[in-house]
Amino acid sequence: MAKLKLRSKDLRAVGYPEGPVISIAMNIMEKNYKFEKEDSVMNLLRKILESPVEYKNDAVLGLIAQQAGAKARSRKPNPGQPRHG
């Protein structure tokens, strides 16, 4: 069975922001989920990104959730600021 090999562009494609969270997620997943199928791992990474609070106390996934949650909070627009787009 092949070992898991994630690519940063795949994580960015599912919504992970550029920065340390990508390498952290890749390292943790490749170490702890190395024999899982890539699509299963990517689904789990999507769930962490969508709801980092649910994973923040997880012994393995907590660091990813912490980093993903911090990035998500910093990207949310300020309600008092007009949105451009």
C-alpha positions in Angstrom: 0.0 0.0 0.0 1.3 3.4 -1.0 2.1 6.0 1.7 0.1 9.2 1.8 1.7 12.1 -0.1 -0.2 15.4 0.1 0.5 18.4 -2.0 0.2 22.0 -0.8 -1.8 22.9 -3.9 -4.4 20.3 -3.0 -4.8 21.9 0.5 -5.1 25.4 -1.0 -7.7 24.0 -3.4 -10.0 23.0 -0.5 -9.6 26.4 1.2 -6.5 26.3 3.3 -4.8 29.7 3.4 -1.2 30.2 2.4 1.0 29.9 5.4 2.3 27.6 8.1 -1.0 25.8 8.4 -0.4 24.0 5.1 2.9 22.5 6.1 1.6 21.7 9.6 -1.4 19.9 8.1 0.7 18.0 5.6 3.3 16.9 8.2 0.7 15.7 10.7 -1.5 13.9 8.2 1.5 12.2 6.4 2.8 11.0 9.8 -0.4 9.9 11.5 -2.6 8.9 8.5 0.1 7.6 6.2 -1.8 4.5 5.1 -5.2 6.2 4.7 -6.6 7.0 1.2 -5.9 10.5 0.0 -9.6 11.3 -0.5 -10.4 10.3 3.1 -7.6 12.5 4.4 -8.7 15.4 2.3 -12.3 15.0 3.5 -11.1 15.1 7.1 -9.0 18.2 6.3 -12.1 19.9 4.8 -14.0 19.1 8.0 -11.3 20.6 10.2 -11.2 23.8 8.1 -15.0 24.1 8.2 -15.3 23.6 11.9 -11.9 23.9 13.7 -13.6 24.2 17.1 -14.7 20.6 16.9 -11.1 19.4 16.6 -9.2 21.9 18.8 -8.9 19.4 21.7 -7.9 16.4 19.5 -4.5 15.1 20.4 -3.5 14.7 16.7 -5.6 17.2 14.8 -5.7 19.9 17.4 -2.7 21.9 16.0 -4.2 21.9 12.5 -7.5 23.1 13.9 -5.8 25.8 16.0 -3.9 27.1 13.0 -6.9 26.8 10.6 -9.2 28.6 13.2 -6.7 31.4 13.6 -6.5 32.0 9.9 -10.3 31.8 9.5 -10.8 34.4 12.2 -8.3 36.7 10.6 -9.9 36.5 7.2 -13.5 37.4 8.4 -14.5 40.9 7.4 -15.1 43.4 10.1 -18.9 44.1 10.2 -18.2 47.8 10.4 -16.0 47.8 7.3 -17.5 48.0 3.8 -16.8 44.9 1.7 -15.0 45.3 -1.6 -15.5 42.8 -4.3 
